């Protein structure tokens, strides 16, 4: 079998990989991307964008349900999940076509198939049409991604639970959806399906939802969920799962009050991600993994093998599309002789529940654990005038400020349009501005961002609250 030589081989067409492919091809370098299934990666196909598409459909259903509060006589009716799914599918189809057009425009080759290493820089690709090709790459970039983890709970796998992939293809409404996991994916789908009309129960092993979030924020979000009719069980261990007559699932769980049984029509597993690093022969290329199966990289995203890099989630980068995009920038700049690094990145995040939960920088819990002195500013969303006009007064804003130089160290917002307000604070943090810049800025009235004036006005400079280690 003949071997085709390439300057650049990229395995996986996710965010960082596709942008790197397009950049290298436009630079005149022969570049091929090998993709198993999802053109453009998981984000436009089975993750970020389609999930937010359906979450918006759920928000519309919720708004219709509450229409009477705003003087509208529109009556809420059943949600047609076929229509919800079709709207999502049409968006995905459009995004895939956009990616195909971009490959054609840049000259990057897209090869649909599964790649495995047979040597240090040799790959065997089993194409989706059944044929096989051998590729040799001067430089290889691993953009392998992750997949949903299915825990080894007795009976769970046999119950055929859904992940984020399957639930996005539902054309029916679950009677009772049991969500295993209280992280980003689980919470977004839990609220969406409650708003579509399902009964929903969240089972979380940890003492709170969103384990890396401050307890006061997590508690406020849980309160919002409970008010919408979602059952939230924290500090709850699932002992076993049984599927009965192909009709319903029975979960035996252990809580602080003892064992109990939960019955539901559907199960969504959302406890975390597993890297797609097994079965592709990385050991043949000299690419080492860490204890959790992620590719070991340095701050330049170089692996333990020469001329092989890793991008995105498989490299242990934060599991956000925007993190993978920045990984592309790191590799692109370093290939050109730069010194860009992943070290010390200011990484924003947003949970797209309603209201949204956005965060950047330190949390109050982290400051306490690390003994970092901070001033803490808090503001309930009822203190933001724009929120009063829309009736979206649930949630709060919180900021951490360095008492020595007044720089903003962290910001969290549980409120409407939090993802957009976060960007304002992020720019101030990147610029190293004092919090007084946002306190005194002339911000448009009435907007959600205007609440930053009020939030930072609550800081009293003469009072410095410090957290010591172990407090």
Beta strands, then each sheet from edge to edge (+ up, - down):
strand 1: 3-11
strand 2: 31-35
strand 3: 109-117
strand 4: 122-127
strand 5: 132-142
strand 6: 146-148
strand 7: 176-180
strand 8: 199-203
strand 9: 231-233
strand 10: 237-244
strand 11: 248-255
strand 12: 258-264
strand 13: 266-269
strand 14: 273-275
strand 15: 308-310
strand 16: 349-351
strand 17: 356-361
strand 18: 375-380
strand 19: 396-401
strand 20: 408-415
sheet 1: 15+ 5+ 1+ 2+ 3+ 4-
sheet 2: 6+ 14-
sheet 3: 9+ 8+ 7+ 13+
sheet 4: 10+ 11- 12+
sheet 5: 16+ 17- 20+ 19- 18+
end
